[in-house]
Structures are given as C-alpha cells and as structure tokens.
Amino acid sequence: MHILGLPTDIFNIYPASVKYKTYQARWQIGDIYVSGDARKTEDNPQGLGCYLVMTGRGCDDIFRILDSRNYTFGDMFKHCERRYGLDNFHFTRLDIAIDDKNEKPFFTIEQIKKKCEKEEFISNSEGYHFDESKFDDFDTAKTVYIGAGKSGLSYRFYDKDKEVCSKHNKTLDEVGSWKRTEMQLRDDKAHAFAMTFKDRPLELGELAFGLLANNLRFVVPNRNESNKSRWKTCRFWERFLGAVEV
C-alpha cells in the first residue's frame, strides 16, 4: 500500500492464499490485490514481503491515481527500487496489449490461425494452439496462442470485439472492429521489460513493438529457399508493426 500511496483502511481484508507462496491474507480494492501476511519459514523467518496483482482495469485505476499526482508507472517502479532495493523486488508476470480498432483491421484472427497451421511464422516461443467458441448462428470468436503460457514470452491474438459483445450484450456495430494482440512476459523477461519501461515510461509503444518485431514474424513461403529465416515478412505483419495504438 505504501508503493501505491493508498491508505490501508480503504481495502477489504480477507484470508487468501497464493499458489506456491506463503501469503495468508489479501487486501483488495476494486481490481487491485495485495497479498501479504506471509507465513514465517526458514527462508523468511520474519514473514516479510507482499505480492501485488493488478488486472487490466486495476492498471487503469492505478494510472488515474498516478496521473493525478503527475507520476507515471515508471515513477512507481523507481519507488519500488528505492524502497526495497534491486534484489528485493521483481516482476513475475507482465501482459502488454496492442489494440487494432481500425474499421478494416491489419489482419484477422483467422489469418493468424492459417499462418500457424501452415507453419508460416518464426518465433522464439514454441508451439501454438487455438480456441474457438460460438459467437452467433453464423460466426465464431477465435483465439490463437503462440508459445506455452508458462514460458518467458508467449502471444495471444483474439477477437476483442466479440468478447466485449458477449460480456456486455452489445452488437458488433455498437462495439466496432477490435482485434487484440497480447504479449505475456514472465519472470526474467517480465522484470527486464519493466525495468526498461521504468526508464522510458512514455515510450511503451516503441518498446512493445520492438519486443514483438524482434521475437515474432509471419512470413511468405519461398519454395526456392529451405531456410525459413530468409523468407520475407508478410505484408500485413509489416504494416501492423507500424501503426497500431498500444
């Protein structure tokens, strides 16, 4: 709560645990969760430490709090450094979303799915799979996953417009086209990205697209070239990397 700059008495407190961790209580306000009251162990004889989780909406709430004080998330991360030292705090997971709300999207989720099925992509994250659910009588909502969820870096592509329609009982005309690309970073990769973002808090778009461009590429097959790394990047991916709002 000290890091967030919020009084403890506005939080709801209740018993709760975190898988693989020793926390015994949780402080919650809206979509912001802080786990603490760690059980004393040989490695942590004083029961110190806490575990902060912010959902997407929780991040929006924290952004408004920080912005009202003329602070950025970078300032918040620096506060963590000053309070706990470099070796006493780390990020275990960081999700970055890139939204394409153009009336005609740079690509559809079906296009990404077909590229995966044909193995026409190059990634440092192995494997892919799909989820598909009924949206209406004529269409489905699709999600494409590249990389294992527990790996250092994985990706999700999905129909955000259809998700919003289903959750809030809206039509596609009301919501508009909305395709989302998400990168999920864990452990060392999450912490490294957060520390870079800490020093460049106004450059999230550049950092996110740089990460994406350096780690994932959809390509055009070339039957005369057996080395896939030499295949050209497909046009929709080149265009996407240049113009979507983060």
Buried (B, 14 or more C-beta within 10 A) or exposed (E): BEBBEBEEEEBEBEEBEBEEEBBBBBBBBBBBBBBBBBEEEEEEEEBEBBBBBBEEEBBEBBBEBBEEEEBBBBEBBBBBEEEBEEEEBBBEEBBBBBBBBBEEBBBBBEBBBEBBEEEBBBBEBEEBEBEBEEBEEEEBBBBBBBBBEEBBBBBBBBBBBBBBBBEEEEEBEEBEBBBBBBBBBBBEBBBBBBBBBBEEBEEBEEBBBEBBBEBBBBBEEEEEEEEBEEBEBBEBBBEBBEEBEE
